Amino acid sequence: MYQTFIKTALVAGLAMAMAGCGTKTIKPTERKAAKLAAIEAPMNVLSQVSSVRLDSGKAKTNKKTQSTSELQPAVTATGWIAASRGGVLAAFAGGAKLWQVQLADSVTGGVGLDSAETLAVVGLRSGQIIAVDAKTGVQRWTVNLPSASLSPALVIADKTVVSTNNGMVYALDNQTGKTIWQYATQAPNTSVRGIAKPLALDAGTILIGGADGRIHALDAATGTPVWARRIGLAMGTSELAKLRDVDGTPIVVGNHLYASSYSGQLMGFDMTTGRTMFSSTLPSTTKLTVVSNAIIGSSVNGELVAFDRITGAKLWDNNELKYRGLSNPVSLGQYIAVADKQGAVHILNAQGKIISRVDAKSGLTNLQVVQNRLYAQSVNDTVHVWQF
């Protein structure tokens, strides 16, 4: 049976037709994005450091899905490494290009980078995983997997961990690319398009978010399951109602683990006791963030919501950005930043009020913060860096 993937961008309703067990047609109905209201007495929070347009590359891209490919630059000590959707992988430092390589296919997952900044890894639409020397761009190895990855790989001491779109997880040797172990989640017939980036919980444990609605903890050395926690729940019997993907990478704050699902469950766990701290409501496919005592997430409908990170009680919500296709929120010290698929980056205060905004001119699907800088790669493959 074919596996069907649904884009979440601004989806309000879905018409589904099935013939036998082979063909499924899913048509998203997009709602009109909220118009942006003028900000009264806006504050200056972000200042542009750089804006670099990557070479478009020669690989053929899928325009229907490129807006949902969350390509991310890998930040280095002196700059960053990024890949364009057209298959160009490049490294920059201080605004200068260090190296550039053209890959054989369009890029769907990347860029993964180890902490020593020696190995950069990307995934291609064909399912190929390519590792290059992060200093020179020289290819180290390549391996063909049965399905593509839509998120950056986790590159740790001796292995690269990749989640693929068919529910498989692979650990590849950093020296050779050979498979060390593999693990299969229970991939449903229909899932939301997207994959959570694997997370190193500690030196011996890797966390995987799955389309089966679970977080899987795997032994880093062997891939053996250590434990699993259900986050997402099927809300009915139709294919749409069964969607329960955990596509946002879980986050860990001290001994507490937080994750959300497409089907609307936001869960907090105490890892010292194994107990569930709370279960709240937030349909989301993006990573959460923490600001002070609040856990903050963006919903699939474009709402930004804050919850008490101990009790799960709702603290505030902001619905001024509905149906704009929000990215993951990130913490900018005392402020919160979230981007949208129209290219705006919105800054909110700790009470959820929008106080500032910058325009990247092209859609943004992911934000990341390293030290006091905000990084984002737009749909037109421009890498933006702001300082706060």
N, C-alpha and C positions, 0 to 999 in steps of 0.2 A: 504494500500500500504506500502511496506517495505520502511524504510528509509535507504539510503546508505551513507556510510562515506568514504571519500577519504583521503589517506595519502598524505601529501604534500612533503615529503622528496625527493628532487631531481627529481621531476616530470617534465618531459619536454613535454610529450604528453599523452593523455589518449584515449584508444579504448573502446568504450562503446557499449554494445549490450543489448537490452531490449526485453523481451518477455512478451506480455500482460502488466499488471500493477503490476506484482509480482517480477520478477527476473531481477536484474541488475548486469552485470559483468563489473567491471572497472579495467583495467590493466595498472598500471603505467609503463612508459618507463623511466628508470633512465639514466641520462647522467653521464659521467665519471667525478668524482670530480677533480677539479683543483689541480695540483701538487704544493706543497709549495716551493716557491723560498727562497733561503738563505737570511737571513737578514744581511745587511751590518752594522757592528758595533752595534750589538744588545745591548739594555739597560736592566738593571736588575730592573724590576718594581715590580714583584710578588715574594714573598718568601713563601715557603710552611710552614704552621703552623701544619697541620695534614692531614692525609689521612686514613679513617676508612672504611673498607669493612663490610657492614651489613651482618648478617646471611641471607642466601638465602631464608629460610622459606620452608614450606611444601605445600603451595598453588600452584596449577597449573597455570602457566602463558602462555599467548599467545605470542609466539615468533614473530608472524607477526606484532603485534602492540606494543610490549614493547618498541621499539626504539622511538615511538612517544608519549609515556606516560611521561609527564613532571613532574615527582615526584620531590618535592622540600623539603629540610629540613626547619623546622621552627626554627629560631634562638632564643635562650633564653639569659638571662643575663649572664649565665655561660657556655653555650654550645649550643646544638641543639637537636631537636627531628626529627627523620626521619623514613620512612617506606620503606622496600624493596618490590619489585614487588611480591615476594613470600609470602607476608603477615606478615612479622615481623615488629613490631613497637617498636622503642627503643629510649631511651634518653641517651645522653652523656654529661659530664661536665669535662673539663680539661683533655680530653682523656680517662676518666674512664666511664664505662657503669653504669648508675644509675638503669635502669630497662629495661625489654624487655618482650613483649607479642607476642604470635602467634595468628594471626587473621584467620578467617574461609575461606577467599578467597583472591585472589590476589588484590593488592591495585592499583587503577587507579587514585585516586585523593587525594592529601595531600602533606604536612601536614598543616592543619589550626590550628592557635593558637591565643587565645585572648591576649590582651595587658597585662593583669595581670598574664599571664602564668599559668593559673589554668586549662584550658580545651584544650585538643588536639583532633582534629577531622580528620578522614580519610574516604574516600569513597572506596568501594570495587566493583569489576567487576559485582557482582550480583545486584548492586544498593543499597546495605546496607550502611548506614552511621553509623559510630561508634565513640562515644565520650569517652575519657578516662581522668582520673585525670592526669594532666601534671606532677605532682610531683611524682606519684607512679605507674602510668600505670593501675590502677584499673578502670575497665569499669564503666562509669556513665550511659550510655544508648545506645541503638541501635534502628534504625528505618529502615524499608525497603521501598525504593522508586522504582518506575517502571523502571527507567533507571539509568545508571551509571553516575558518575561525573568524568571528566577528568582533573579537576583543583582543587587546594586547596580551601576549604571553607573559607568564610569570617566569622570570629568569633568575634562578638562585644559584647557590655555590657550584653545583655540579650538574644541574639539569634545567631544562626548559619545560614548563608545564603549559599545555595548550588545551583549551576547551573548544570542541568543534560543534557545528550546528546540528549534528545527528545525535547529540547526547553523550559522545565519547570524550574521555579525558586521556591525554597522552603525556607521559614524561619522557623527554628525549635527552640523550646524553649531550652535554655541552661541547664535547670534543669531537664527536662523530655524527651526532644526529640520530643514532640508533635508538630504538624504543627500549626504555628501561622497564616500564610497566604501562598498562592501560586499564582504564576503569569505565564501565558503562553505567550511565544513569538510565532511568526508565523514560525514554523519550516518547512523548505522546504523538499521535498522528498530526495534530495541529498545535502550533506553538507561536508565541509572539517572536517576531524577528529581533534577535539580539542575544547576547551571551554575557554573563558576568565574568569579569576578569578573575582568574584564580587568585587567592589571597594566602600568603604565608602567615598562619596563625602564630606559629613559633618555629624553631629550627626543625622540628620533627613532624609538623602537621600542616596540611594544606586544606583550605576551605574552597568548596565548589558550589556555586548556585546553579540549580537545574531547572529545566522546563517541567520537571515533575513536581515542582513546588517545594522542594527540599533544599536544605543546606547539607552537603556531604563533607564530613571531615575524613581526610585520607592520610594514611601514613606516608610521609614524604619519601621514604626510602623504598617502599614496596608497593604503594598504591592500595594497600589493604584498608577497607573501611574501618574507621575508628568509632564514629557515631554519626547519626543523622538526625536532623530536626526538621519537622514539617512546618513550613511557613504558609504557603499558598494552599487554598482549598477550592475544589470544584464547587461552583455555585448552582449547578444544574446538570442536565443530561445532554444538552446540545453541545456541539463542538466548541462554540463560542463560550458557553457557560463553564466549560471544563478548563479554560485557560487559567493557569495558576503559576506562571513562570516567575522564578527569582532571577531577574536579569540585572539588577543592581548589585554590585559587589558588596557583601556584608561589611560592616565596620565594627571595630573593636575599640572600646574605651575602657581602659583598666581591665577589670574582670567581666565586663558586660559586652555582650554581642547583640547587634541590632541588624535586622534585615526586613525588607518589605517585598510584597508580591504584586503581580498584575491583578490578581483577583481581589486585592484590597486588604490583606492582613499585614499589619506592622507589628513585629514581635521584638521583645527585649528579653534576653536570657542572662542569668547569672551563671557564669561558667565555673565558679567555685563550688556551687551547690547543684548545678544542673537544672535548677528550677526555672520556670517561665516567670518573669517579672510582670509582664503585661502583654495584652493583645489589643491593639487599637486598629483603627480603620484608615488605610491610605493605599489606594490602588496606584502602584508606581512600578516603573521599570528602570529607575535610576538609583545611583548610590546616595545614601543619606549623608548628613553632616551633623556635627555637634557644635553648638555655640553655648558656652556656659552650662546651664542646667537643662538645655533644650536639645532634643533630637529633631532635625528638620528635614523634610522631604518634599519633592515636587510630585504632584499627581499626574496621571495620564491625561487629565482634563485641563491641566495648566494652573492648578491651585498650589500655593506654597503653604505648608502647614507645619506648625511647631508643636511638639509634645514634650511633656515633662519626661526626662530620660530615665527616671526611676519608677514613676507610677503610670506613665503612658497617657496621662490626662492632657487634653488639648489645651494649649496655651493661647494660640492665635492662628488665624489663617488669613491669607491674602488671595483674593480671587480676581484681581485687576488684570491678570495675565492669562485668562482662560483661553484655551485652544490655540495658544501660541507655540506649543511644542517645546516645553521647558527642558533644559538640561538638568543635570545633577546640581544641587546647591553646594556651595563651598563656603568655608569660613574665612573672612578677611579680618582677623582679630575680633573686634566687637561687632563687625558688620557681616552680612550675608550677601553673596553674589549668586545670581542665577542667570543663564542665558536663554535665548529662544531661537527658533528656526527662521526668524526674520532678521537675525543678526544683532539684536540688542543684548547688552549685558546690563542687568538691573541690580542695583545695590539697595539693600534694605537694612534698616536698623534692627536692634534686638527685639523690638516690638512688632516687627513685620511691616513697617511703613517704608515705601520706596522713597529714597532720599537722593538718588543719583542714577545716572544712566550714561553708557557710552555705546556707540554704534560701530559694529565691525563690518557692516555693509553686506555680509553674506551669512547664511545660517550657521548657527553653532549648536553642537549636540553634546559637548562635554567640556567641563572646566576642571582644571587642576591647579593647586597652589603648592609652590615650593618656596620655602622661606617667605619673603615678603613680595613675591611676584605671582601674578595670575597668568596662566597659559591656556590658550585655546586654539584649535585648528578649525577653520571654517569649511563649509561645504565646497567653496571654490579653492580650497587648499592653500589658504593664507594662514600662516602661523602668527598669532598675535601674542605679544608679551606686554603686560601692564605692571606697574609697580604701585603698591599701596602702603 
